[in-house]
Amino acid sequence: MIDLDELDRINRAGDRYGHITPGKVAELIAEVRRLREDKARLDAGCILTTDYDEFGDRHFTERRGLNLRQMIDNAMALAAKDQS
């Protein structure tokens, strides 16, 4: 897996063939950082949900120990099934 330091070295060294521009490398570095933050959030295994009771009062529930990736995949599969 390529790391951010390696991308930075590529950026500083330049691309002798003209395929990788400094702007593109900076964009890739920013995207890798965002994706790693998203990964950390998904791997945290906890989520805060909002539920409403029969009186319309809002309640927050913290749920831990979840496989958020699997839950998202299941929800997406159900949504796709509902649309077909």
C-alpha positions in Angstrom: 0.0 0.0 0.0 1.3 3.4 -0.9 1.7 5.8 2.0 1.4 9.6 2.2 5.2 10.0 2.5 5.7 8.1 -0.7 3.2 10.2 -2.5 4.9 13.3 -1.2 8.3 12.0 -2.5 6.7 11.4 -5.9 5.3 14.9 -5.9 8.7 16.5 -5.0 10.6 14.4 -7.5 8.3 15.2 -10.4 7.2 12.9 -13.2 9.7 12.6 -16.0 6.9 11.5 -18.4 4.5 14.2 -17.5 1.7 12.0 -16.4 1.6 13.0 -12.7 1.3 16.7 -11.9 1.9 18.2 -8.5 -1.8 19.2 -8.3 -2.9 15.6 -9.0 -0.5 14.3 -6.3 -1.8 16.8 -3.8 -5.4 15.8 -4.7 -4.5 12.1 -4.2 -2.9 12.8 -0.8 -6.0 14.7 0.3 -8.2 11.9 -0.9 -6.1 9.3 0.9 -6.4 11.3 4.1 -10.2 11.5 3.8 -10.6 7.8 3.0 -8.5 6.9 6.1 -10.7 9.1 8.2 -13.8 7.4 6.8 -12.2 4.0 7.4 -11.5 4.9 11.0 -15.1 6.0 11.5 -16.4 2.7 10.1 -14.0 0.6 12.0 -15.0 2.3 15.3 -18.0 0.0 15.7 -20.2 2.5 17.4 -23.0 4.8 16.3 -25.4 7.2 17.9 -29.0 6.8 16.7 -32.0 9.0 17.2 -35.3 7.4 18.0 -38.7 9.0 18.8 -41.1 7.6 21.4 -44.9 7.5 21.1 -45.1 11.1 22.4 -42.7 12.4 19.7 -39.9 12.9 22.2 -36.5 12.4 20.8 -34.1 9.9 22.4 -30.5 9.2 21.6 -29.0 5.7 21.8 -25.4 4.8 21.6 -24.8 1.4 20.1 -21.4 -0.3 20.4 -19.8 -3.4 19.0 -21.4 -3.1 15.6 -20.1 -4.2 12.3 -21.0 -1.0 10.5 -19.7 -2.1 7.2 -21.9 -5.2 7.2 -24.9 -3.1 8.4 -24.4 -0.6 5.5 -24.0 -3.4 3.0 -27.3 -5.0 4.3 -29.1 -1.7 4.1 -27.9 -1.0 0.6 -29.0 -4.5 -0.5 -32.4 -4.0 0.9 -32.7 -0.6 -0.8 -31.7 -2.1 -4.1 -34.2 -4.9 -3.7 -36.9 -2.4 -2.9 -36.1 -0.4 -6.0 -36.3 -3.5 -8.3 
